[in-house]
Amino acid sequence: MKNADLAALIRTIPDFPSPGIQFRDITTLLLDGPGFALSIERMAAGIATPPQAIAAIEARGFVFGAALAVRLGCGLVLLRKQRKLPGTVTGIDYALEYGQDRIEMHVDAVPPGQRVMLIDDLIATGGTALAATALLRSIGADVTAASFIIDLPDLGGAARLRDVGIDVTTLVEFEGD
């Protein structure tokens, strides 16, 4: 497994949040200072074209996105759940397995044409990441790359992002989830 050292720091919690789910818990990676630092360094090393901003998805994406933005010396755009940001926002509704959700961002967070990289802790089905990409592109952002700590390739999210022109990098894959 690539990045087996980082994978060993990620705890698996069986049957959470429901029976049959193998929850990949990155809080144990965050508790390991050297492992957390190494994950940021490896994310940064995988970036072909440095972004002008990092767009991080609430909430665990904020942790990795903020650290990566500091490492790259660029700004951080917060993609939040509905009604969490002050000021004027724009948002997008998207489908979940059982229902709908919405993410929002400040309307003035990204100038048209700015190179933005999407960051989150995990890519599963890709629904939230696809919605985030659509939201950012709707205001003129140039979103062509995304990075995640964990990929669950059997759920197809990374492939769905690639289908819309996103270069996806991940550090760890867990098959069969």
C-alpha positions in Angstrom: 0.0 0.0 0.0 1.3 3.4 -0.9 2.0 5.6 2.2 1.6 2.5 4.5 3.1 4.6 7.3 0.3 7.1 7.1 -2.4 4.3 6.6 -1.2 2.7 9.9 -2.1 6.0 11.7 -5.7 5.9 10.5 -8.0 4.0 12.8 -10.9 1.9 11.4 -14.1 1.9 13.4 -16.4 -0.9 12.3 -20.2 -0.4 12.0 -20.1 3.3 12.3 -22.3 5.2 11.7 -24.3 2.2 10.7 -23.8 -1.6 10.4 -21.5 -2.6 7.6 -19.7 0.7 7.4 -15.9 0.7 8.0 -15.4 4.3 9.2 -11.9 5.6 8.4 -11.0 7.9 11.4 -8.3 10.5 10.6 -8.3 11.8 14.2 -5.6 9.3 15.1 -3.4 10.6 12.3 -4.0 14.2 13.6 -2.9 13.1 17.1 0.5 12.0 15.7 2.4 15.3 15.1 5.1 13.8 12.8 2.5 11.8 10.9 0.2 14.9 10.4 3.2 16.9 9.2 4.3 14.2 6.9 0.7 14.0 5.4 0.9 17.8 4.6 4.4 17.4 3.1 3.2 14.6 0.9 0.1 16.4 -0.2 2.2 19.4 -1.1 4.7 17.2 -3.0 1.9 15.9 -5.2 0.9 19.3 -6.5 1.9 19.8 -10.1 0.8 23.4 -10.4 0.6 25.5 -7.2 -2.9 26.9 -6.6 -3.6 30.5 -5.8 -6.1 29.3 -3.1 -7.1 26.2 -1.3 -10.8 25.5 -1.0 -11.5 23.3 2.0 -14.7 21.4 2.7 -16.2 21.5 6.2 -15.1 20.2 8.6 -12.1 17.8 8.4 -11.1 19.4 5.2 -10.4 22.6 7.1 -7.7 21.0 9.1 -5.8 19.7 6.1 -6.7 22.7 3.9 -5.4 25.2 6.4 -2.1 23.4 7.0 -1.6 23.0 3.2 -2.4 26.7 2.5 0.2 27.7 5.1 2.7 25.3 3.6 2.0 26.7 0.0 1.7 30.3 1.0 -1.8 30.7 -0.5 -5.3 31.7 0.7 -7.9 29.4 2.2 -11.6 29.4 1.0 -14.0 27.8 3.5 -16.8 25.7 2.0 -19.4 25.5 4.7 -22.7 24.0 5.5 -25.7 26.2 5.1 -26.1 29.3 7.3 -22.7 29.1 8.9 -21.0 32.0 7.1 -21.7 35.7 7.8 -22.0 38.1 4.9 -23.3 37.4 1.4 -22.9 33.8 0.3 -23.6 31.7 -2.7 -24.3 28.0 -2.5 -25.3 24.8 -4.2 -27.7 22.1 -3.2 -26.7 18.5 -3.9 -28.1 15.0 -3.4 -27.0 12.7 -0.6 -27.8 9.0 -0.5 -30.9 9.8 1.6 -31.8 13.4 1.1 -30.2 16.8 0.2 -27.5 19.0 1.6 -26.1 22.4 0.7 -22.7 24.0 0.8 -22.0 27.7 0.7 -19.1 30.1 0.4 -18.7 33.9 0.5 -19.5 35.4 -2.9 -16.2 37.4 -2.9 -13.9 34.6 -1.8 -12.6 33.7 -5.2 -12.0 36.2 -8.1 -12.9 34.9 -11.5 -10.0 32.9 -13.1 -8.2 32.2 -9.8 -6.6 28.7 -9.6 -8.2 26.9 -6.8 -7.4 23.4 -5.4 -10.1 21.4 -3.6 -9.1 19.7 -0.3 -10.9 17.3 2.0 -9.9 14.4 4.2 -11.6 11.7 2.3 -13.2 11.0 -1.1 -16.0 8.4 -1.1 -18.9 8.7 -3.6 -17.7 12.2 -4.6 -21.1 14.0 -4.1 -19.8 16.7 -1.9 -16.6 17.2 -3.9 -18.5 17.4 -7.1 -20.9 20.0 -5.6 -17.9 22.0 -4.3 -16.4 21.9 -7.8 -19.6 23.1 -9.4 -20.0 25.9 -6.8 -16.5 27.1 -7.3 -16.7 27.0 -11.1 -20.1 28.8 -11.0 -18.3 31.9 -9.7 -15.5 31.6 -12.2 -12.8 29.7 -10.3 -10.3 27.6 -12.2 -10.7 24.3 -10.4 -8.6 21.5 -12.0 -7.1 19.7 -9.0 -8.2 18.1 -5.7 -6.3 16.3 -3.0 -7.5 14.0 -0.3 -5.8 12.0 2.5 -8.0 8.9 1.9 -9.6 7.4 -1.2 -12.3 4.7 -1.1 -11.9 3.7 -4.7 -14.7 1.2 -4.7 -17.2 4.0 -4.2 -16.0 5.8 -7.3 -15.7 9.4 -6.2 -12.2 10.1 -7.5 -13.2 8.7 -10.9 -16.3 11.0 -10.9 -14.1 14.0 -10.3 -11.7 13.0 -13.0 -14.7 12.8 -15.4 -15.3 16.5 -14.8 -11.6 17.4 -15.5 -10.2 17.3 -12.0 -6.7 15.9 -11.4 -7.2 13.9 -8.2 -4.4 12.9 -5.8 -4.8 10.8 -2.7 -2.3 9.5 -0.1 -4.0 6.3 1.1 -6.5 3.9 -0.5 -8.8 1.6 1.4 -10.3 -1.1 -0.8 -13.7 -2.6 -0.2 -15.3 0.3 1.6 
